Amino acid sequence: MTYLEILQSYNLTALQWIAIGFAVFLLGLSKSGIKGIGIIIVVILAFVFGEKASTGVLLPMLICADILAVIYYNRHAQWKYIKKLIPSMVIGVLVGVWIGNDISEVLFKRLMAIIIIASVLIMFYTENRKSNKVPTNRWFANTTGFLAGFATMIGNLAGPISNIYFLAMRFPKNEFIGTAAWLFFIINVFKLPFHFFVWKTVTKETLILNSVLIPTVIVGFFLGAYIVKLISNVNYRRFILIVTAIGGIVLLFR
């Protein structure tokens, strides 16, 4: 099949193309540091492609946006925290590969929704507690890392869970973005072979679709990077909480 024939084989309507374009534009914004809108991206792509298939469509574009974020925010990354989270995230990804390979689409969607709603509730709790003490317990990092790894494999939904951890660490805006950029670049690259060879959700056809959409991701990223500079640290934290909550509710009741 030719390049054009592969794109036509998706049988996407004009409205679906617009929705996908909007989703990948939001992806660029999200990876630039406007966190929380990742859930909306997942919801839109799940509408168009189905819950599980959409994870494979999204992953290569996530990696592309991760590369931009790593380059742009590299100097702000806090490697001490990345090293804490990576081992448990890898375990979570492996468990997600095993469980997600056999479950139904309905259960897959419900798992995604439950993960998001639980994450949002915990985020509101940690943000509104009176104590400003930063949690140092190893179990907190391990639990968060495992759940984030599982969620990112099941539905590219680690954002709300990792946000809990970074908000709890009281990271300033740029440290938040730079640390998350490296963490998810590493984990998303680790996930890629499983989508290729186990779930078979990344294929030649999905990569061709990605090649058409990546320029929109790039535009979204640089616009988002400009917007992030204008947002204060306090308003940045509030924005993350509100948008994450909205996305979780939409996914739960869609």
TATALIN-V483964 format. One record per pair of residues at least 4 apart in sequence whose C-alpha atoms are under 7 Angstrom apart, sorted by the first residue. I is the first residue (numbers start at 1). J is the second residue. D is the distance in Angstrom with one decimal. If there is no record, write none. Layout:
i->{I:I}
j->{J:J}
d->{D:D}
This chain:
i->{1:1:2:3:4:5:6:7:12:12:13:14:15:16:16:17:18:19:19:20:20:21:21:21:22:23:23:23:24:24:24:24:25:25:25:25:26:26:26:26:27:27:27:27:28:28:28:28:28:28:28:29:29:29:29:29:29:30:30:30:30:31:31:31:31:32:32:32:32:33:33:33:33:34:34:35:36:36:36:36:36:37:37:37:38:38:39:39:39:39:39:40:40:41:42:43:43:44:45:45:46:46:46:49:49:50:51:51:51:51:52:53:53:54:55:55:55:56:56:56:57:57:58:59:60:61:61:61:62:63:63:63:63:64:65:65:66:66:66:66:67:67:68:69:69:70:70:70:70:73:73:74:76:76:76:76:77:77:77:78:78:78:79:80:81:82:82:82:84:85:85:85:85:86:86:87:88:88:88:88:89:89:89:89:89:90:90:91:91:92:92:92:92:92:93:93:93:93:94:95:95:96:96:96:96:97:97:99:100:101:103:103:104:105:106:107:108:109:110:111:112:112:113:113:113:113:114:115:116:116:116:117:117:117:118:119:119:119:120:120:120:120:121:122:123:123:123:124:124:125:126:134:134:135:135:138:139:140:141:142:143:144:144:144:144:145:146:147:148:148:148:148:149:149:150:151:151:151:151:152:152:152:158:159:160:160:161:162:163:164:165:166:166:166:167:171:171:172:172:173:173:174:175:176:177:178:179:180:181:182:183:184:185:186:187:188:191:192:193:194:194:195:195:195:195:196:196:196:196:202:203:204:205:206:207:208:209:210:213:214:215:216:217:218:219:220:221:222:223:224:225:227:231:231:232:233:234:235:236:237:238:239:240:241:242:243:244:245:246:247:248:249:250}
j->{5:6:6:7:8:9:205:209:16:17:17:18:19:20:48:21:22:23:44:24:45:25:213:216:26:27:41:44:28:213:216:217:29:216:217:220:30:37:41:220:31:38:41:217:32:65:217:218:219:220:221:33:34:220:221:223:224:34:35:37:38:65:66:69:221:69:221:224:225:177:224:225:228:224:228:240:159:160:240:243:244:41:243:244:42:159:43:157:244:247:248:44:247:45:46:47:251:48:49:54:50:51:54:53:54:54:55:105:108:109:105:57:201:58:59:155:156:195:201:202:202:206:62:63:64:65:210:214:66:67:185:188:189:68:69:217:70:181:184:185:71:185:72:73:181:74:178:181:182:177:178:178:174:175:178:179:175:178:179:82:175:179:83:84:85:86:179:183:141:89:141:142:145:90:145:91:92:142:145:146:93:145:146:148:149:94:149:95:146:96:146:147:149:150:97:149:150:153:98:99:150:100:150:153:154:101:153:103:154:199:107:108:108:109:110:111:112:113:114:115:116:155:117:248:251:252:118:119:120:160:248:121:248:249:122:123:160:161:124:160:244:245:125:126:127:164:241:128:241:129:168:168:169:168:169:142:143:144:145:146:147:148:161:162:165:149:150:151:152:158:161:162:153:158:154:155:156:157:158:156:157:158:162:163:164:244:165:166:167:168:169:170:171:176:171:175:176:176:233:177:233:178:179:180:181:182:183:184:185:186:187:188:189:190:191:192:195:196:197:198:199:199:200:201:202:200:201:202:203:206:207:208:209:210:211:212:213:214:217:218:219:220:221:222:223:224:225:226:227:228:229:231:235:236:236:237:238:239:240:241:242:243:244:245:246:247:248:249:250:251:252:253:254}
d->{5.9:6.2:6.2:6.6:6.2:6.1:6.2:6.4:5.8:6.4:6.3:6.3:6.2:6.1:6.7:6.0:6.1:6.1:6.8:6.3:6.6:6.1:6.9:7.0:6.2:6.2:4.8:6.4:6.4:7.0:6.4:5.4:6.5:5.4:5.1:4.8:6.0:6.9:6.7:6.4:6.2:6.5:6.6:6.2:6.2:6.2:4.4:6.0:7.0:4.2:3.9:6.8:5.7:4.9:4.8:6.9:4.5:4.6:5.1:6.1:6.2:6.0:6.6:6.2:6.5:6.0:5.0:5.3:5.0:5.4:7.0:6.8:6.5:6.6:6.7:5.5:7.0:6.7:5.0:5.2:4.4:6.8:6.0:6.4:6.5:7.0:6.2:6.8:6.8:5.1:6.8:6.2:5.3:6.3:5.9:6.3:6.0:6.6:5.9:5.6:4.5:4.5:5.4:5.9:5.3:5.8:7.0:6.4:7.0:6.3:6.9:6.7:5.6:6.1:6.1:5.7:6.4:6.3:4.5:4.8:6.5:5.7:6.2:6.4:6.3:6.2:6.5:6.4:6.0:6.3:6.1:6.3:6.9:6.7:6.2:6.8:6.0:5.9:7.0:5.2:6.3:6.9:6.1:5.8:5.6:5.0:6.8:5.4:5.8:7.0:4.7:5.7:6.1:4.9:5.0:6.9:5.8:4.4:4.1:6.8:6.7:5.4:6.1:6.5:6.4:6.1:6.8:5.8:6.5:6.1:6.0:6.5:4.9:6.1:6.9:6.6:6.2:5.4:5.0:4.7:6.2:4.5:4.7:6.2:4.1:6.4:6.1:6.3:6.3:6.1:4.4:6.2:4.2:4.2:6.2:4.5:4.8:5.4:6.4:6.2:6.5:5.5:4.8:5.4:5.7:6.0:6.5:6.6:6.0:6.2:6.4:6.4:6.0:6.2:6.3:6.1:6.4:6.3:6.1:6.1:6.4:6.3:6.2:6.2:5.6:4.8:6.0:6.1:6.2:6.5:5.1:6.3:5.4:7.0:6.3:6.1:5.8:5.5:6.2:6.8:6.6:5.6:6.3:6.1:6.0:5.2:6.9:6.0:7.0:6.1:6.6:6.1:5.4:6.9:7.0:6.2:5.8:6.0:5.9:6.0:6.2:6.0:6.6:6.9:6.8:6.0:6.2:6.0:6.0:4.5:5.6:6.2:6.3:6.7:6.2:6.0:6.3:5.1:5.1:3.9:4.8:4.6:6.0:5.9:6.5:6.6:6.9:6.3:5.8:6.0:6.2:6.4:6.0:6.3:6.3:5.8:5.4:6.1:6.3:6.4:5.6:6.0:5.9:6.2:6.0:6.6:6.2:6.0:6.1:6.3:6.4:5.7:6.2:6.3:6.2:6.4:6.6:6.3:5.9:5.0:6.3:5.0:5.3:5.3:5.5:4.8:6.3:5.1:6.7:5.9:6.2:6.3:6.4:6.2:6.2:6.8:6.7:6.0:6.8:6.4:6.4:6.2:6.2:6.5:6.3:5.9:6.1:6.4:6.4:6.1:6.6:6.9:6.4:6.0:5.9:6.5:6.6:6.0:6.4:6.5:6.3:6.1:6.0:6.2:6.4:6.3:6.3:6.4:6.3:6.3:6.2:6.3:5.8}
